[in-house]
Amino acid sequence: MALTCKQLRMVAELRHGKLPEPVKSKASEFFEFLDVDKDGKVTLQELLASTLTEKFSQHFLENLFYSLDDEEKGYLNFTQCLAVNYMCMYSTRVCGGCDYNIPHGLGYTCFRCLKDGASGTDAKAFSVCLDCYSSRNYRHAHHAMHLLHDFMLLETLLNKWPSASAQEETEPAPIKEVQQTMKQCIICGDHHESTVRGFTCDVHMARMRNSIEFVCEWCFSYLCYRCGNLYRDSTTRAEPGKWLQRFVCPACHQKNSTTDRYESSLQAYETKHKIHDADVIGCHKSKTRS
């Protein structure tokens, strides 16, 4: 889940508060750099006239400004500009599609590149911004399923940080048994119970074709908004949150159906989804107790 602008401002303010005074002065210098007329306010015109436009697209800067200016005053104060400083000044990744810098939390990085030997700060690790990822404005040798969003990438790296031997020494046997049946979806990064029955197939997790990786049902299934049924698609066409998107199944397309059952069907499946997850959690608890 992405941060709201209110949460982003809180993160930036908390970080600023923990910094030593010499480093804090850099934020003041940044604000003075943007505040050209020295009236204590940064307008959109001042933001777009700065050298930030050399690193970031005008579209991103405009959206950031209007999101932070939640009271529609037409300017940003020092506190609001801390969020601009936080997102922009420490960005070193360059998008492989538009060649602009990628703001924190708005990018995708190829995990396959990292696994093949590139470090987290190495330029050989391919990255792409959110806009280019959504519009597919990029070319890369590895499959799109290896492009992980910033939050998912961090979670994946943190999960792989402890050594396997250390985990085996510290974790009780019942927990190890549960972990053996938990699989991580290569598309969304979430961990799922691999032995439970799915809605569209025998198992909730399916193995990718010609791969040892798994993908969850929420990423390889789609919801027909005409008939309201959930259908399994090929794992090679899996994408994050695919089941939430609006598709038309072949049967409804052939019938030229005009009904729209998306909202009601989505609500029903979300209810089943919660029950499904609750059953899995209950299964984990019973295994842990035994």
Secondary structure, DSSP 8 states (H G I E B T S, - for coil): ----HHHHHHHHHHHHHHS-HHHHHHHHHHHHHH-TT-SS-B-HHHHHHSGGGGTS-HHHHHHHHHHH-TT--SSB-HHHHHHHHHHHTT---B-TTT--B--TTSEEEEHHHHHTT--TT-TTS-EEEHHHHHHT----SS-GGGEEEHHHHHHHHHHTSS-HHHHHHHS-HHHHHHHHHEEEBTTT--EEETTS--SSSS-SEEE-TTSS-EEEHHHHEEEETTT--EEE--GGG--TTGGGSEE--HHHHHHT-----HHHHHHHHHHHHHHHHHHHHHHHHHHHH-
